[in-house]
Amino acid sequence: MELMHLDYLNPLLTHFEPVSLEEMNAVRLMNRIDTKYTTSIDLLPAILLSLQKDYRIQEITCRRNMPYETTYLDTEGREMFMAHQNGRTVREKIRVRTYKDSGLTFLEVKNKNNKGRTDKKRILVSSLLNMQEEGAEDFLQKYAWYSLSQLSGKLQNSFNRITLVNKQMTERLTIDTNVCFQDLLTGQQAAMDQVAIIELKRDGNHFSPVKEILHQMHVLPVSISKYCLGSVLTNPALKYNRFKPRIRKIEQIQNQIII
């Protein structure tokens, strides 16, 4: 699927002070509070300009807007998708994510508790196909609700990500663009090339400059899951009543309707 080129953002990214991958390891925030937002890519220049004095930007091999690829795993009955659809506050997602610029691939388990905190565990793997020989079964037995034999790939997802960290090194901000999905069963694809997904990841309720900036721009928090969103957009057979308001907002942004 052909992606939009957002090269016009690059001059804005050069004004951020860089932070290396090694420094970012100190801000891994594996147990955290996540707050997500969706907005039009047209707002990104103004948002980035407002963030320059308070945030640094992750840089790997001289790049600051980096490609990611993810395969989401689920059971035959899509139990993890259905947990979200049915409104469960305690839920889990399992994915294989490749950080393309660093060349690293991880099997990742994300568990969300009923207090809104997200705990992430991961192990390094070489690929989706070789996980069983690389300790995936033991890892899942320790940290996940499902065994490897219960899981298969359901959805592929790709996007570009800008990663910012505040200068106090207590929070991380990601901005995802060119978000694309492909259902691995139906083969159907969907793209959100006009939409930016912004996620604030922090270890507590301390003051966050970006929350105030987004509020002033009328960009409000929204509960959204790439896995669930992509599944609904690429598999019309799935039940998705709970996601209809999110889908409607995404469609409004995608079609450039002012809301």
Residue frames relative to the residue before (quaternion, step in Angstrom):
aa qw qx qy qz dx dy dz
M 1.0000 0.0000 0.0000 0.0000 0.00 0.00 0.00
E 0.4033 -0.7412 0.4862 0.2270 3.59 -0.70 1.09
L 0.2694 -0.7860 0.5434 0.1196 3.55 -0.89 1.01
M 0.5334 -0.5858 0.4983 0.3521 3.52 -1.30 0.41
H 0.3457 -0.6974 0.5802 0.2398 3.54 -1.19 0.54
L 0.1310 -0.8008 0.5830 0.0416 3.55 -0.71 1.12
D 0.1223 0.8409 -0.5157 0.1095 3.55 1.02 0.85
Y 0.5751 0.6065 -0.3829 0.3934 3.59 1.13 -0.52
L 0.6036 0.5527 -0.3632 0.4452 3.61 1.22 -0.26
N 0.5396 0.6831 -0.3923 0.2970 3.59 1.12 -0.62
P 0.6445 0.5111 -0.3564 0.4432 3.67 0.85 -0.72
L 0.6391 0.5165 -0.3277 0.4663 3.59 1.05 -0.68
L 0.6562 0.5265 -0.3151 0.4392 3.58 1.01 -0.77
T 0.6163 0.5714 -0.3525 0.4116 3.59 1.09 -0.60
H 0.6397 0.5480 -0.3311 0.4253 3.60 1.17 -0.40
F 0.5715 0.5699 -0.3889 0.4444 3.59 1.26 -0.11
E 0.4709 -0.6202 0.5436 0.3131 3.56 -1.14 0.65
P 0.4051 -0.7455 0.4663 0.2504 3.65 -0.76 0.93
V 0.1193 -0.7312 0.6616 0.1158 3.51 -1.35 0.40
S 0.4124 -0.7389 0.4811 0.2291 3.58 -0.84 0.98
L 0.6586 -0.4901 0.3895 0.4176 3.55 -1.31 0.27
E 0.6309 0.5374 -0.3330 0.4498 3.58 1.02 -0.75
E 0.6597 0.4859 -0.3083 0.4834 3.59 0.97 -0.79
M 0.6333 0.5516 -0.3285 0.4321 3.57 1.05 -0.77
N 0.5648 0.6129 -0.3870 0.3945 3.58 1.14 -0.51
A 0.6145 0.5395 -0.3426 0.4626 3.58 1.24 -0.39
V 0.7234 0.3545 -0.2151 0.5520 3.59 1.29 -0.25
R 0.1739 0.8367 -0.5048 0.1221 3.58 1.00 0.78
L 0.1139 -0.8497 0.5105 0.0669 3.61 1.14 -0.57
M 0.1153 0.8331 -0.5296 0.1104 3.56 0.78 1.03
N 0.7268 0.2146 -0.1892 0.6244 3.59 1.29 -0.28
R 0.1889 0.8329 -0.4596 0.2435 3.54 -0.14 1.29
I 0.4046 -0.6271 0.5900 0.3081 3.49 -1.44 -0.03
D 0.1640 -0.7943 0.5816 0.0631 3.58 -0.77 1.08
T 0.0262 -0.7624 0.6463 0.0166 3.55 -1.04 0.85
K 0.1288 -0.8261 0.5478 0.0305 3.58 -0.68 1.10
Y 0.1062 -0.7649 0.6345 0.0337 3.52 -1.28 0.64
T 0.1264 -0.7471 0.6396 0.1298 3.56 -1.27 0.43
T 0.0960 0.7864 -0.6040 0.0863 3.54 -1.03 0.81
S 0.6190 -0.5257 0.4229 0.4021 3.55 -1.31 0.09
I 0.5495 -0.6039 0.4590 0.3503 3.57 -1.11 0.65
D 0.5466 0.6269 -0.3995 0.3857 3.61 1.18 -0.40
L 0.6653 0.5057 -0.2987 0.4610 3.59 1.18 -0.50
L 0.5064 0.7069 -0.4067 0.2801 3.58 1.18 -0.44
P 0.6274 0.5271 -0.3782 0.4307 3.67 0.85 -0.69
A 0.6738 0.4840 -0.2998 0.4710 3.61 0.91 -0.87
I 0.6399 0.5198 -0.3266 0.4623 3.59 1.00 -0.79
L 0.6817 0.4899 -0.2938 0.4570 3.59 0.82 -0.97
L 0.6308 0.5339 -0.3343 0.4531 3.57 0.97 -0.81
S 0.6807 0.4974 -0.2851 0.4560 3.59 0.99 -0.82
L 0.6983 0.4986 -0.2659 0.4394 3.59 1.15 -0.56
Q 0.4866 0.7369 -0.4066 0.2343 3.58 1.20 -0.46
K 0.7136 0.4677 -0.2910 0.4329 3.62 0.91 -0.77
D 0.7423 0.4230 -0.2196 0.4709 3.61 1.16 -0.49
Y 0.7779 0.3252 -0.1522 0.5157 3.61 1.18 -0.39
R 0.2780 -0.6939 0.6358 0.1924 3.51 -1.39 0.47
I 0.3474 -0.7520 0.5309 0.1788 3.57 -1.23 0.45
Q 0.4602 -0.6696 0.5081 0.2859 3.56 -1.02 0.83
E 0.0514 -0.7916 0.6089 -0.0096 3.53 -0.95 0.97
I 0.0104 0.7755 -0.6300 0.0406 3.57 -0.87 1.02
T 0.8385 -0.0809 -0.0032 0.5388 3.57 -0.77 1.10
C 0.7048 -0.5038 0.2334 0.4416 3.54 0.93 1.11
R 0.6084 0.5344 -0.3708 0.4547 3.60 1.20 0.28
R 0.1926 -0.8059 0.5563 0.0628 3.54 -1.08 0.82
N 0.7175 0.2813 -0.2138 0.6003 3.60 1.29 -0.03
M 0.0211 -0.8976 0.4329 -0.0796 3.51 0.16 1.38
P 0.4555 -0.7042 0.4779 0.2612 3.59 -1.07 0.74
Y 0.1031 -0.7659 0.6339 0.0307 3.53 -1.14 0.84
E 0.0868 -0.7638 0.6343 0.0822 3.55 -1.25 0.49
T 0.0605 -0.8086 0.5850 -0.0168 3.57 -0.91 0.94
T 0.1016 -0.7295 0.6691 0.0995 3.52 -1.22 0.68
Y 0.2434 -0.7703 0.5763 0.1234 3.56 -0.72 1.11
L 0.2382 -0.7642 0.5887 0.1123 3.55 -0.96 0.97
D 0.0774 0.7739 -0.6269 0.0455 3.56 -1.16 0.61
T 0.6024 -0.5473 0.4333 0.3870 3.54 -1.33 0.14
E 0.7108 -0.4365 0.3184 0.4504 3.56 -1.27 0.16
G 0.7388 0.3882 -0.2176 0.5061 3.58 1.04 -0.78
R 0.4091 -0.7342 0.4427 0.3124 3.59 1.33 0.21
E 0.0346 0.8541 -0.5164 0.0525 3.55 0.82 1.03
M 0.6608 0.5060 -0.3212 0.4519 3.60 1.00 -0.74
F 0.6177 0.5132 -0.3344 0.4932 3.57 1.07 -0.69
M 0.6955 0.4896 -0.2831 0.4432 3.58 0.83 -0.98
A 0.5789 0.5717 -0.3851 0.4356 3.62 1.09 -0.58
H 0.6695 0.4730 -0.2909 0.4934 3.58 1.01 -0.82
Q 0.6478 0.5257 -0.3107 0.4555 3.59 0.93 -0.89
N 0.7271 0.4285 -0.2350 0.4821 3.58 1.03 -0.77
G 0.5703 -0.6666 0.3457 0.3330 3.57 1.28 0.23
R 0.3462 0.7359 -0.5163 0.2683 3.59 1.13 0.43
T 0.3543 -0.7433 0.5267 0.2112 3.59 -0.83 0.92
V 0.6874 0.3725 -0.2587 0.5673 3.59 1.17 -0.53
R 0.2277 0.7898 -0.5302 0.2080 3.56 -0.40 1.18
E 0.2919 -0.7628 0.5653 0.1152 3.52 -1.33 0.37
K 0.0558 -0.7521 0.6529 0.0701 3.52 -1.27 0.54
I 0.1320 -0.7735 0.6180 0.0485 3.54 -1.09 0.81
R 0.0811 0.8127 -0.5662 0.1110 3.56 -0.75 1.03
V 0.2707 -0.6845 0.6402 0.2200 3.51 -1.39 0.26
R 0.0369 -0.8308 0.5541 -0.0364 3.57 -0.51 1.20
T 0.1753 -0.7685 0.6100 0.0806 3.54 -0.98 0.95
Y 0.2190 -0.7421 0.6255 0.1004 3.53 -0.81 1.13
K 0.2909 -0.8589 0.3854 0.1706 3.52 0.25 1.36
D 0.6691 0.5058 -0.3266 0.4356 3.60 0.97 -0.70
S 0.7049 0.4050 -0.2680 0.5170 3.58 1.07 -0.62
G 0.4119 -0.7368 0.4472 0.2956 3.58 1.26 -0.32
L 0.5435 0.6335 -0.3864 0.3925 3.59 1.26 0.24
T 0.1208 -0.7689 0.6252 0.0571 3.55 -1.13 0.81
F 0.0768 -0.8054 0.5877 0.0015 3.56 -0.91 0.97
L 0.3100 -0.6431 0.6574 0.2410 3.50 -1.32 0.54
E 0.0524 -0.8373 0.5426 -0.0428 3.58 -0.57 1.19
V 0.1321 -0.7551 0.6385 0.0686 3.54 -1.10 0.83
K 0.0728 -0.7873 0.6121 0.0140 3.58 -0.80 1.06
N 0.0548 -0.7887 0.6123 0.0003 3.56 -0.77 1.09
K 0.1483 -0.7790 0.6058 0.0645 3.54 -0.90 0.99
N 0.2543 -0.7848 0.5462 0.1451 3.58 -0.83 0.98
N 0.6798 -0.5228 0.3366 0.3889 3.56 -1.30 0.11
K 0.6226 0.4951 -0.3554 0.4909 3.58 1.29 0.20
G 0.5982 -0.6201 0.3344 0.3819 3.56 1.30 0.26
R 0.5340 0.6160 -0.4196 0.3990 3.59 1.23 0.14
T 0.2408 -0.7618 0.5899 0.1174 3.53 -1.11 0.80
D 0.1192 -0.7731 0.6215 0.0432 3.56 -0.88 1.02
K 0.0812 -0.8149 0.5738 0.0097 3.57 -0.73 1.07
K 0.0611 -0.7588 0.6482 0.0158 3.53 -1.02 0.94
R 0.0474 0.8159 -0.5751 0.0365 3.58 -1.05 0.63
I 0.1251 -0.7517 0.6378 0.1118 3.53 -1.32 0.40
L 0.5215 -0.6306 0.4856 0.3074 3.52 -1.19 0.65
V 0.0187 0.7692 -0.6382 0.0260 3.57 -0.97 0.93
S 0.5215 -0.6380 0.4536 0.3394 3.57 -1.20 0.33
S 0.7801 -0.1516 0.1194 0.5951 3.57 1.10 -0.69
L 0.6883 -0.4618 0.3683 0.4211 3.52 -1.34 0.19
L 0.6889 0.5173 -0.2820 0.4223 3.57 0.97 -0.86
N 0.7528 0.4171 -0.2073 0.4651 3.60 1.08 -0.69
M 0.3634 0.7899 -0.4543 0.1942 3.57 1.25 0.03
Q 0.6350 0.5640 -0.3510 0.3943 3.58 0.94 -0.84
E 0.6976 0.4515 -0.2656 0.4889 3.57 1.05 -0.73
E 0.7135 0.4576 -0.2421 0.4722 3.59 1.24 -0.22
G 0.7093 -0.5130 0.2532 0.4118 3.56 1.11 0.69
A 0.3658 0.7654 -0.4748 0.2343 3.59 1.25 0.17
E 0.6420 0.5412 -0.3387 0.4245 3.60 0.94 -0.83
D 0.6726 0.4833 -0.2924 0.4780 3.58 0.91 -0.92
F 0.6309 0.5426 -0.3223 0.4513 3.56 1.03 -0.83
L 0.6907 0.4662 -0.2809 0.4761 3.58 0.87 -0.94
Q 0.6168 0.5462 -0.3492 0.4464 3.58 1.01 -0.72
K 0.6899 0.4824 -0.2700 0.4675 3.58 1.08 -0.75
Y 0.8435 0.2504 -0.0748 0.4692 3.59 0.84 -0.97
A 0.7490 0.3940 -0.2111 0.4890 3.63 1.15 -0.42
W 0.5451 -0.6129 0.4726 0.3223 3.54 -1.36 0.23
Y 0.7512 0.3619 -0.1729 0.5242 3.56 1.24 -0.35
S 0.4086 -0.6783 0.5487 0.2682 3.54 -1.22 0.53
L 0.6703 -0.5084 0.3538 0.4086 3.56 -1.25 0.39
S 0.6462 0.5448 -0.3210 0.4273 3.59 1.03 -0.77
Q 0.6460 0.5197 -0.3164 0.4609 3.61 1.21 -0.42
L 0.7199 0.4821 -0.2167 0.4498 3.57 1.22 -0.46
S 0.0568 0.7556 -0.6526 -0.0046 3.51 -1.29 0.50
G 0.6242 -0.5531 0.3969 0.3833 3.56 -1.24 0.41
K 0.1373 -0.8128 0.5643 0.0451 3.56 -0.85 1.01
L 0.8200 0.0537 0.0298 0.5690 3.60 0.97 -0.82
Q 0.1910 -0.7439 0.6276 0.1273 3.54 -1.06 0.83
N 0.0676 -0.7952 0.6020 -0.0254 3.53 -1.05 0.86
S 0.0012 0.7793 -0.6267 -0.0041 3.56 -1.00 0.81
F 0.0949 0.7848 -0.6070 0.0815 3.54 -1.17 0.61
N 0.3756 -0.6594 0.5848 0.2866 3.53 -1.37 0.10
R 0.1240 -0.8247 0.5514 0.0219 3.57 -0.94 0.89
I 0.1868 -0.7031 0.6779 0.1062 3.49 -1.15 0.92
T 0.1006 -0.8064 0.5820 0.0308 3.59 -0.77 1.02
L 0.0733 -0.7934 0.6041 -0.0117 3.54 -0.73 1.16
V 0.0978 -0.7646 0.6322 0.0781 3.56 -1.21 0.53
N 0.4717 -0.6740 0.4750 0.3125 3.57 -0.92 0.83
K 0.6258 -0.5956 0.3594 0.3528 3.57 -1.14 0.60
Q 0.6155 0.5117 -0.3509 0.4861 3.59 1.27 -0.21
M 0.3628 -0.7688 0.4534 0.2677 3.60 1.36 -0.09
T 0.4994 0.6541 -0.4283 0.3733 3.58 1.00 0.82
E 0.7913 0.1650 -0.1172 0.5769 3.60 1.21 -0.14
R 0.2281 -0.7499 0.6091 0.1211 3.50 -1.27 0.57
L 0.1356 -0.7806 0.6084 0.0466 3.55 -1.04 0.84
T 0.0672 -0.7950 0.6021 0.0310 3.56 -0.82 0.98
I 0.1366 -0.7650 0.6271 0.0533 3.54 -1.12 0.81
D 0.0963 -0.8250 0.5568 -0.0019 3.57 -0.43 1.27
T 0.0072 -0.7795 0.6256 -0.0316 3.54 -0.96 0.98
N 0.7792 0.2975 -0.2503 0.4916 3.55 -1.33 0.23
V 0.2047 0.8063 -0.5229 0.1860 3.56 0.97 0.92
C 0.0160 0.8065 -0.5863 0.0746 3.57 -0.66 1.19
F 0.1462 -0.7887 0.5947 0.0549 3.57 -1.15 0.69
Q 0.0096 0.7539 -0.6552 -0.0478 3.52 -1.32 0.45
D 0.3462 -0.7188 0.5679 0.2023 3.55 -0.82 1.06
L 0.3863 -0.7639 0.4740 0.2063 3.57 -0.73 1.07
L 0.6547 0.4692 -0.3244 0.4960 3.60 1.26 -0.10
T 0.7583 0.3609 -0.2068 0.5019 3.59 0.82 -0.95
G 0.3732 -0.7267 0.4882 0.3069 3.57 1.14 -0.61
Q 0.4896 0.6834 -0.4233 0.3378 3.59 1.27 -0.16
Q 0.2193 -0.7828 0.5747 0.0941 3.55 -1.08 0.82
A 0.0264 -0.7668 0.6405 0.0328 3.53 -1.30 0.43
A 0.1205 -0.7882 0.6014 0.0511 3.56 -1.11 0.74
M 0.1565 -0.7578 0.6271 0.0894 3.54 -1.16 0.72
D 0.0425 0.8682 -0.4921 0.0464 3.56 0.62 1.15
Q 0.6728 0.4609 -0.3085 0.4896 3.61 1.24 -0.14
V 0.6547 0.5353 -0.2724 0.4589 3.56 1.35 -0.19
A 0.1448 -0.7408 0.6479 0.1027 3.54 -1.14 0.76
I 0.1824 -0.7506 0.6258 0.1078 3.55 -1.01 0.89
I 0.1096 -0.7992 0.5909 0.0072 3.55 -0.63 1.20
E 0.0241 -0.8103 0.5852 -0.0156 3.56 -0.86 0.95
L 0.1937 -0.7622 0.6131 0.0753 3.53 -0.86 1.08
K 0.0545 -0.7975 0.6003 -0.0261 3.56 -0.74 1.14
R 0.1494 0.8019 -0.5567 0.1576 3.57 -0.54 1.16
D 0.5143 -0.6857 0.4381 0.2708 3.53 -1.23 0.50
G 0.8095 0.0629 -0.0477 0.5818 3.61 1.23 0.07
N 0.6356 -0.5584 0.3917 0.3617 3.56 -1.29 -0.16
H 0.2361 0.7767 -0.5445 0.2113 3.59 1.00 0.75
F 0.6695 -0.4960 0.3602 0.4195 3.57 -1.27 0.34
S 0.0845 -0.7901 0.6070 0.0156 3.55 -0.99 0.93
P 0.4248 -0.7263 0.4730 0.2615 3.64 -0.53 1.10
V 0.6703 0.5237 -0.3271 0.4116 3.59 0.89 -0.85
K 0.5931 0.5650 -0.3807 0.4290 3.62 1.05 -0.59
E 0.6679 0.4877 -0.2959 0.4780 3.56 0.97 -0.84
I 0.6451 0.5289 -0.3165 0.4516 3.59 0.97 -0.87
L 0.6862 0.4725 -0.2886 0.4718 3.60 0.87 -0.92
H 0.6140 0.5425 -0.3472 0.4564 3.59 1.05 -0.72
Q 0.6581 0.5102 -0.3079 0.4603 3.59 0.95 -0.86
M 0.7028 0.4306 -0.2539 0.5062 3.60 1.17 -0.60
H 0.4677 -0.7071 0.4099 0.3366 3.57 1.35 0.22
V 0.4291 0.6269 -0.5057 0.4089 3.56 1.09 0.84
L 0.1125 -0.8490 0.5163 -0.0040 3.55 -0.31 1.31
P 0.6090 -0.5627 0.4035 0.3869 3.61 -1.14 0.53
V 0.0258 -0.7789 0.6266 -0.0026 3.54 -1.17 0.67
S 0.3875 -0.6852 0.5610 0.2562 3.56 -1.10 0.71
I 0.1808 0.7901 -0.5562 0.1836 3.55 -0.48 1.20
S 0.1283 -0.7681 0.6251 0.0529 3.56 -1.13 0.75
K 0.4512 -0.6860 0.4921 0.2894 3.59 -0.76 0.99
Y 0.6370 0.5371 -0.3398 0.4361 3.57 0.96 -0.82
C 0.7063 0.4509 -0.2716 0.4734 3.58 0.79 -0.97
L 0.6443 0.5273 -0.3198 0.4522 3.57 0.94 -0.88
G 0.6918 0.4771 -0.2766 0.4661 3.57 0.85 -0.98
S 0.6237 0.5435 -0.3392 0.4479 3.58 1.04 -0.75
V 0.6702 0.4994 -0.2938 0.4638 3.57 0.93 -0.94
L 0.6947 0.4971 -0.2778 0.4395 3.58 0.93 -0.91
T 0.7822 0.3412 -0.1675 0.4936 3.60 1.13 -0.56
N 0.7548 0.2803 -0.1899 0.5618 3.59 1.25 -0.03
P 0.2155 -0.8368 0.4905 0.1125 3.61 0.08 1.27
A 0.5829 0.5985 -0.3785 0.3985 3.61 1.20 -0.25
L 0.5930 0.6052 -0.3626 0.3880 3.59 1.21 -0.39
K 0.4662 -0.6356 0.5409 0.2934 3.53 -1.17 0.69
Y 0.0597 0.8423 -0.5304 0.0752 3.60 -0.77 0.94
N 0.1523 0.8292 -0.5267 0.1087 3.62 1.08 0.58
R 0.6725 0.5232 -0.3036 0.4263 3.57 0.89 -0.93
F 0.7269 0.4558 -0.2355 0.4566 3.57 1.09 -0.66
K 0.4132 0.7512 -0.4562 0.2385 3.61 1.22 -0.16
P 0.6604 0.4877 -0.3472 0.4533 3.69 0.84 -0.75
R 0.6496 0.5040 -0.3286 0.4647 3.63 1.00 -0.74
I 0.6405 0.5210 -0.3214 0.4637 3.56 0.99 -0.86
R 0.6430 0.5282 -0.3195 0.4534 3.58 0.97 -0.86
K 0.6659 0.4908 -0.3115 0.4676 3.60 0.94 -0.84
I 0.6286 0.5281 -0.3300 0.4659 3.59 0.99 -0.83
E 0.6595 0.5026 -0.3098 0.4653 3.59 0.93 -0.86
Q 0.6344 0.5247 -0.3349 0.4584 3.60 1.01 -0.75
I 0.6612 0.4788 -0.3081 0.4885 3.59 0.95 -0.84
Q 0.6609 0.5294 -0.3094 0.4327 3.56 0.88 -0.98
N 0.7364 0.3889 -0.2128 0.5111 3.57 1.06 -0.76
Q 0.4680 -0.7235 0.4057 0.3047 3.55 1.36 0.31
I 0.3386 0.7052 -0.5368 0.3162 3.57 0.96 0.96
I 0.3829 -0.7256 0.5231 0.2305 3.58 -0.75 1.00
I 0.0136 -0.8115 0.5835 -0.0267 3.59 -0.74 1.08
